[in-house]
Amino acid sequence: MKSFHLTVARVGENLFDGDAHGVTLPGTEGVFTVLAGHEPLVTPLKVGNIQIEAATGEKHHIEIGHGGVAEVSNNQVTVLL
């Protein structure tokens, strides 16, 4: 399965930084999943849960308490909370 680089961070705190097969995010227009090769986009995020499937097979869950923003480009996803 193809992977992409994912970074999830808050000010002063890195929550996840590594390769992933997929990430599911709570967008303001609905929940969506990003996989390798996804079209570029920038979108706001609402309060909810980030679900990560790491390239190692591990599953991670991160709570979003105040919203955030996600950027997808060049097979890389950056989530700022």
Secondary structure, 3 states (H helix, E strand, C coil): CCCEEEEEEECCEEEEEEEEEEEEEEECCEEEEEECCCCCEEEEECCEEEEEEECCCCEEEEEECCCEEEEEECCEEEEEC
